[in-house]
Amino acid sequence: MSLDTEAVARIAHLARLGVDDSEHESYARNLSDILSFIDQLNAVDTQGIEPMAHPLDASQRLRPDEVTETDQREKFQKVAPSVEAGLYLVPKVIE
């Protein structure tokens, strides 16, 4: 697939990219090269070929979901200036 400078200008407008008119020719050439490479990759017959790896096949090493620390709320709230019903009370800062 080959792109011309008008197509590059239209794509740049749709993507809201600022591209100088002097750069349209080089962008058209580069984008055309990329699209022809994609066509070349799509032409390869991959029937019957197993994927080499896939991230969803991997399993994560997870630690057990166990409580490792005891509840220390009372200890921490003893030193707080103001506590009510297990919550820290702070001064109002937004009016």
C-alpha positions as CSV (number, residue, x, y, z in Angstrom):
1,M,0.0,0.0,0.0
2,S,1.4,3.3,-1.0
3,L,0.4,6.6,0.6
4,D,0.6,10.0,-1.1
5,T,1.2,13.4,0.5
6,E,-2.6,14.2,0.5
7,A,-3.2,11.0,2.6
8,V,-0.5,12.0,5.0
9,A,-2.0,15.5,5.4
10,R,-5.5,13.9,6.0
11,I,-4.1,11.5,8.5
12,A,-2.2,14.2,10.3
13,H,-5.3,16.3,10.4
14,L,-7.4,13.5,11.8
15,A,-4.8,12.7,14.5
16,R,-4.4,16.4,15.2
17,L,-0.7,16.3,14.5
18,G,1.2,19.3,13.4
19,V,3.2,18.2,10.3
20,D,5.0,20.7,8.1
21,D,4.1,20.5,4.4
22,S,7.8,19.9,3.7
23,E,7.8,16.7,5.7
24,H,4.7,15.2,4.0
25,E,6.9,13.4,1.4
26,S,9.2,11.7,3.9
27,Y,6.2,10.7,6.1
28,A,4.5,9.3,3.1
29,R,7.6,7.2,2.2
30,N,8.1,6.0,5.8
31,L,4.4,5.1,6.3
32,S,4.3,3.3,3.0
33,D,7.4,1.3,4.0
34,I,5.7,0.3,7.2
35,L,2.5,-0.7,5.6
36,S,4.3,-2.8,2.9
37,F,6.2,-4.5,5.7
38,I,2.9,-5.3,7.4
39,D,1.6,-6.7,4.1
40,Q,4.7,-8.8,3.8
41,L,4.2,-10.2,7.4
42,N,0.5,-10.9,6.7
43,A,1.5,-12.9,3.6
44,V,3.4,-15.5,5.6
45,D,1.5,-18.8,6.1
46,T,1.4,-19.5,9.8
47,Q,-1.1,-22.4,9.8
48,G,-0.1,-25.2,12.1
49,I,2.6,-23.2,13.8
50,E,2.3,-23.2,17.6
51,P,3.1,-19.9,19.5
52,M,6.5,-20.0,21.2
53,A,5.3,-18.2,24.4
54,H,2.4,-16.4,25.7
55,P,2.2,-14.2,28.9
56,L,-1.1,-15.7,30.0
57,D,0.5,-19.1,30.3
58,A,2.8,-17.9,33.0
59,S,1.9,-18.3,36.6
60,Q,2.8,-15.8,39.3
61,R,4.5,-16.8,42.5
62,L,2.3,-15.5,45.2
63,R,2.8,-15.5,48.9
64,P,0.0,-17.0,51.0
65,D,-2.8,-14.7,51.9
66,E,-2.3,-14.8,55.6
67,V,-2.4,-12.2,58.4
68,T,1.2,-11.4,59.3
69,E,0.6,-8.4,61.7
70,T,-1.7,-8.1,64.6
71,D,-4.3,-5.3,65.0
72,Q,-2.5,-2.4,66.7
73,R,-5.2,0.2,66.4
74,E,-5.6,0.8,70.1
75,K,-1.8,1.2,70.5
76,F,-1.6,3.8,67.7
77,Q,-4.8,5.7,68.8
78,K,-3.6,6.1,72.4
79,V,-1.0,8.7,71.2
80,A,-3.5,10.5,68.8
81,P,-4.8,13.9,69.9
82,S,-8.4,13.0,69.2
83,V,-10.2,9.7,68.5
84,E,-13.8,8.7,68.3
85,A,-15.3,5.3,67.5
86,G,-12.0,4.0,66.3
87,L,-11.5,7.0,63.9
88,Y,-8.9,9.8,64.0
89,L,-10.5,13.2,64.4
90,V,-8.8,16.1,62.6
91,P,-9.6,19.8,62.4
92,K,-11.7,21.0,59.5
93,V,-9.4,22.5,56.8
94,I,-12.0,23.2,54.0
95,E,-14.8,25.7,54.5
